[in-house]
Amino acid sequence: MQEERIRQFVLQVFSEFSGTKSEAAYLVDLRIKGPQRGRKIEIVVDTDAGIRISQCARFSRRIREMIENDSEVLSCVGEDFELMVSSPGLGEPLKFPRQYIRHSGKLLRVTYTDESGVQSELFGRLVDLSLSDESRQWIMIMPEKTRSKGAKHDKNPVTLYLDQIVRSVPEAEL
């Protein structure tokens, strides 16, 4: 109940800030942890261009205000709740197709299921994508060399449909 109410607060805050630099913000994840008193509320938000810390701070202030003014939610999370509004960190799996837009040109580690049902892993650079609703959504990965000896390096781009992808994680550029 409280999670759904807090989710409504987040969406309302996005609506309030539409038309500002925060207009493309969307909810990636919402978690409530801990005992009845002093719960920790973790809200992960993003934009297609990447969320800025100032946006997270603005969202956090407004969401905190809404929670503190709702006695029912406040009684569930406790008056000494902790609120954390942040962007998805490096190493966090992508959850929504639109997150691929922001990672175009960057390294990804993708676990996928091929046509024969076998799970494989691919490490490479996201070089192209199609997220249109009219066709099956896909991404194209240019494989990168791996450090393991004896591993083959395919120089041809690999196209994966999003419904084949089990897990996709952005990797650090070294």
Secondary structure, 3 states (H helix, E strand, C coil): CHHHHHHHHHHHHHHHCCCCCCCCCEEEEEEEECCCCCCEEEEEEECCCCCCHHHHHHHHHHHHHHHHCCHHHHHHHCCCCEEEEECCCCCCCCCCCCHHHHCCCCEEEEEEECCCCCEEEEEEEEEEEECCCCCCCEEEEEECCCCCCCCCCCCCCEEEEHHHEEEEEECCCC
